[in-house]
């Protein structure tokens, strides 16, 4: 969902044109049912302005929202991601653009959503200000993502690919920072709540064979050098071999919490500034 012009200084460029074809495997692996419920609740009543998704990627969330919103739109810097998004959500308007420069007039939407993409913004404050600018009075913006990972957070990506935890600590914003930046942008009633939680364990052998352990699976792996990625794969293979020698099966664990931070543009719905 990003290009070099939209990267934070602490991030490493991920070429999403090259990972677009395998990106949706994450949705086959995890249901994200909590995100679906919370998004449906958030966009309920988004009329007539509709919904804009920033960093829409392959259009997974646009397709889910298409039935309930009269007007949906998405932006992403990756042309190949947008091609897949248009196929997934034909009724959506999709535009190649950056979060910091939204190509719409003021007060164009009732809801703005950003799902697991804010850590790619080159200028997060400007992107949040742009989100507020295109909101109609009474409209809301929702940013979903994760807190910077602690030492205790367990995820196989962090365990076997040693640089990824530090990458995420540098690029993920805390919920407190997001609320502060929304307030600075003029949004009100800013709050954070749990949106979803993944507690899963998958067999390492299956993950290696099915493409889960793949550069396209998640941006943490896409950000690694070829050498770093190869070292991580070898760690998994070695651990799997050691487990087999003990007549055991290596499992790859994921315990991940997703949060949503929401802010609202002041004013009654449907009243133009």
Phi, psi and omega in degrees: 000022185212166174223169183304329181290344183250011184274146170285160182298331183272352183271165174245137187300129172248123179274097185287344172297328183276342183253358187303320186293332181253005188294324187284359179298336177298327182282339173282332183278321182232142186282328184054041183295324178297318178298318179300314181296314183292322178294316179301319179293319183292319184273354178303127180087011181282073181224146356269000187290332178081196191233135173246129173254126177266125185075053189285346177057230184277004175086015181303311183283328176299319180296322179291327183275345188301324183288333187256348181246135183289339183212123179231147180214156178213150173234151176196145178284346185267121180295321182288324175299316182294326177297319177290324179296319180294324177291324181285326183226078186300333182280351183279147168271117180242134186226138175281113185199169179257150180298331182280351181219077183285130186274049177224156178290171175299149173055045184268340187227155174272332180221143171234131180234151177216112186250112176054042179227345187296336180288354176263353183296135175287325179224093187296320180299316179295320179297318178293321177298320177296320177300316178294324181298319184275002177278139169287156175306134183086355180278165185229154174242136179235124175245117181253138179181206184232156171285157172306133188290141175273173177296333185275342183296129185254122175206133184301330178299316178292325185290322187253344179243093201297336183276346192290326180296318179294322177301314182288327177297327182282331189252340180276137177270147173287158177298324179298318179296319179297317179296320179297316182289328174294318178298318178299330180277002178093007178277155184233172179052043182282130182212161179233139178213160178290132181255325181196164178213132177250123173232103188215157173218125182237144179298133182299320181300317179293321180295321178292321184282329188266355179095008175292317175278082189211148180300334184276351187291319183205152185295336177301320180281325179296332183283346183282154170291162177302320182293317180295319178296315180298322178297320179294318178299318180296324177298317179296314180299319180294317179295323178294319179295320178295322178294318178298323179296336177264010184061038179236171177240128178287130177249141175261120188259146174222120175230094190233134178249128177252137179243154173241133173246127188237141173220158187232142175281131182299150175116155179289146178302142173084001179257119181284150182297000000 
